[in-house]
């Protein structure tokens, strides 16, 4: 698109929708393999209904966040830097339903040598005829029309940055949880570098990814000079030696115990056995892109904890974490503020 095209985009501009069609169980299993996500709520109907008490197997929240990034890439013709993506889930999408990503430019800002397109985002469930994911994106352009290979040297507006602060814990929570707020929960580094085979899996699972994310020829011809991973890929790039996170053989095990992503099993860390868990959404900044041959390092800090009541009256324990991802040599990749939601019984929150 470039700066010239961006000048013709104003507040109220409706961007072309991204129609993903019906996501079958085969699509979801392929995504679970690409993401390395073994949570049973996405493929085990009996577990989802009888144990997790859900209406059926769910389309992955992580898949939907990548669809938002793909939408922004296509809406702006592959130009600009997808710097910020925030999203919240307003409803469940069940496997077999069709999704459509949409967006409207809220405003265009000038800041120094760069311009910022702020976009209101949504994912509509076609079968339900309603928006089930809401969010916001920020795409950065050089004012002179030049390309951006990252935003590490860009003076980013403070008002648009992700909140990395630590919030006071809910005083109604047990002391063991309150004491953990502000502490670093994890500091890890991937045992394996990124390879092209993993990116091929991602391209197959997402369908329609731009070729510089998996094709060496397209990568060499791009502004990046090589293949680069999709913007949000570092969230799934912690690959450890086999056996590091074994799956449980307990009948009611969720499968999350085998997932390497951050944050990991927060309720269990504080001695709480939840009745179920949900992805509460994230605010994300993308600083640079991961390349094949590079390894990811990450930290997870507990930034807040609170207790809320669900619509049906049950207790909902919400953990906010700040997760920072970098290339193992120290180059920043991505910063995420993430909400993890656990359904818990009253007895689980005793001091």
N, C-alpha and C positions, 0 to 999 in steps of 0.2 A: 504494500500500500504506500509506504513512504510518507514524508511530511506533507507533500502536496495533496495526497488523498485524504490525509488526516484533517487538513484544513476544511474539507468539505463534510466532515463528520461533526455534528453539533449535538447539544443536549436534545434528547428526544429521538435521535436516529435509531431506528429499529434495525438490528443486525440480522443477517440471514440465519435462519434456524439450522441446527444440526440434528437431523433425524436419524436416530440409531435403530429404530424398528423394534421388533419383538425380541427380547432377550430370553432365550430358552435355557433349559438346564444345561445343555451342551455349551452354550456361550459362557455361562457362569462357571462351570467346572474348568473351562479353558482359562478364564480369568483367575480363578483361585490358584491354578498352577503357575501362571505368569507372576502373580503377586506373591506366591508362596504363603497363601492364607488357608489354613485348614479348619477355620471356624465352621461348625456343622450347621449353623443356622442358614447357610447359603446353599446346602446341597442335600441335607438329610431331613426329609419331610417329617418323619416321626419325631425326631429330636426337636425340630423347630416348633411343632405343635404341642407335643406332650411334655417336653422338659422346659423349653424356653418360653412356652405359652404364647407363641406368636401365631398369627393367622395363616402362616405358611412359610416357605423358604424365601429369604429376602435377597434382592439384588444388592451387591456389596456397596457400602458407602464409599470405599476407596475407588471402586470403578467409577462411581458418579463424579468424584472429585477430578479424576483424569478426563472425564468427558467435558467438564467445565474448561479445563486447560486446552483441550482439543478444539472446543468451540471458539475460544478466543484466538487461537492460532489461525483457524480457517476464516473467522469473521474479518480479520485484518490482513488476510492474504499472506500470512507467514511473516509479515514485517512487525517490527516493534518487539520489545522485551516483555514477556509475561512475568511481571514482577510480583503481583499480589493477587492471591485468590483466597477469599473467605467463603465459607459455606456453612449452612445449618440445615438440618433435616426437619421438614415440617410434616412428614408423613412417610409411610412405608411403601416401598415398591416391591411387588412380589415377582418371583421368577415366572416368566411367561408373558409379562406385560411389556408394552412398548413405551419408550422414552423419547422425548424431544427436548433439546437444549435450546434456550432462547436468551436473548439479552438486548438491553436498550442502553445507549450511551446516556449517562446521567449528566456528565459535564466533561469539558476538556480544559485542563489547566496548563499554564506555562510556569516553569520553574527553572531559572537559570538557562542553561543551554538545551533543556529538554522539555518535551510536552508529554502530558499524561492524560490518557483517556480513562475515565472512571465509568465502569459498566455495571449496571444492575443485572444480575444473573438469575436464571431459574431453570429447573428441570421439570418439565410437565410429564405427568403420567397420562398417556393418551387414553388408556382404557378407563381411568378414573375421571378424566377430564378436569384435572386440577394440578396445581404446582405442588410438588412434594419435596423439592429442594430449593432453597433460596440462597443468594449470596451476592458477592461483589467481586469484580476484578479490576485490576489496574494494569494498563499496558503502557510502556514507556517508549517514546520515540526521541531521537535526536532532532532538534529543531531544524538543522540543516539538511535533513533527509538521509544522513549517513546511517549505517547499520550499527547495531549494538550486539557485541558478542557476550557481554555480561553487564552488570550494573555495579561492579565492585568499586569503580572510580566515580560513580555518579553521586552527586549531592542529592540524596533522596529526601523529600519533604517529611519532616518529623510528624506532621499530623496524619500521614498515611502509613506510618510504621506499625508493625505488630507490637502489641503490648507485651513486654517481657517482664513486667513488674510482678512482685509477689503480693498476693492479697491476704488479708487476715482470715484465718480459718473460722468457720462457723462455730460459735462457742457451745453449741448443743452437741458437737461431735466428741467422741472419746478423746482423752488426752493423748493417746498414742498417735492419733491422726493429726491433731493440732500440732504436736511436736515435730511432725515430719514436714510441715509446710515450710518451704524455703530451702529444703535440703536437696542435694543431688542424689537421685535414685539410681542412676546408671551412668557409666562411662565405658563405652564399648568401641571396638574396632573390628570391621569385617575381616574374616580370615581369607577371603577370596576377592580378587579384583573383578570388576565388571567385564563381561565378555559379550561378544556380538550375539551369541546364542540366546542369552537372556533377553536382549533387546528384540530379537526376532519373535520370541514368545510374547512379549508385550505388544508388538505390532500386530500379531495375529489376533490377540485377545481384544485389543481396542478397535481394530479395523479403521483404516483411513489415516493412520499416522503419517506425517510427512517423512519422505524417504531419508532425510539426513539423520533420522533417529535410528536407522538400522542398515543403510546401504553405504558402504565405504566410498563409492564413486560420488554419490549425492552429498555425502558429508564433506569430501574434499573440495567440492565445488561451492559449498555453502560459506557463509560468513565465518563459521566456526573452524573451517579448515579440516575437519574430521567428523566422524560420527559423534554425536552427543546424545545422551539419554534424554527422555522427555523431562519437562521441568520438575515434576513432582516425584520422579523416580527415586531419589535418595531415601524417601520414606520406606522403600521396600528393598534397599540395597545392602542390608546387613546380612551377609551370608556367612554362616559359621560351620565349623567342622561337623560332620555327621555325628549325631548323638548328643549335641549340645542342648537341644530343646526337644527331648523325646515326647511323642504323643502318649497320652494315658490310655490304658485299656479299661478304665472304669466306665460303666454304661452311661453315666450322666456327664462324663467329661465333655467339655465344650469344643475341644480341638484348638482353642486359643493357646493352650500350653505349648503347642508346637510352633507357634508363630514367632519370628525373630524381631518383629517391629517394636518400636517404642511408642507408648509406654507398655510395659508388660504386667498383666495380672495385678493391678494396683490393689484391688480389694483384698486379695489373698495376702499381700505383703503386710497388711495391717490387721491380719487375723480375722477377716470377714469372709463368710461364704455367701456370695450373692445368689439371688434367684434368677439372675439374668443380667446381661450387659448390652449396652448400645453405644454406638459411635455418636457423640454429641456434636461433632463438627469441628472445624479448625479455621484458624487465621494463619495464612502462610505467606512468607516472603521468599522469593527465589533470587539468590545472589549470583550464582554461576551454575553451569551444567556439568554433570559428571561425564567422563569420557571412558571408553574401553581401556582397560589396563589400570585404572585407578581404583583405590579402595576407599570405603567410607568409614569415618569415625563419627560418633554421636554421643551426646549427653542428654539426660532427661532430668529436669528439675521440677519438683512439686511446687506449683505456683499458687495453689489455692484448693480449698475443699469446702463443700457446702452440702446441706441437706435440704431437699425439696420434696414436696408431695406430688405424686403423679395424678393424672386426671381421675384415676380410679381410687385414689386415696392412699396408695402404697408409698412407702418411703423410697426416695431416689437419692443415692449418694453420688455426688458429682465431683470428680477430680479434674483440676486444670493443671496441665503440665506445659512447660516450655521445653521443646525438643530442638536441639541445635545439631545440624548435620554439616560435616566438612569433609573435604578430601583428606586422606590420612596425613598428608604433608601440611595441612593447616588451612587450605583455601576454603573460605566459607561457601557452602552450597545452598543451604535452605534453613530457615528458622520457622518453627511451627508452634503456635499455641493451640493446644488440643484439649477438648473436653471428653472425658470418659464417664459414662453414666452406668451405675449399677443399681438394680432393684434389690432391696434388702429388707429383711424382716426386722421388726423392732428389737428383738433380742440380740441381733447381730451388732447393734450399736451401743451395747452396754459398756460402761467404763471399766 
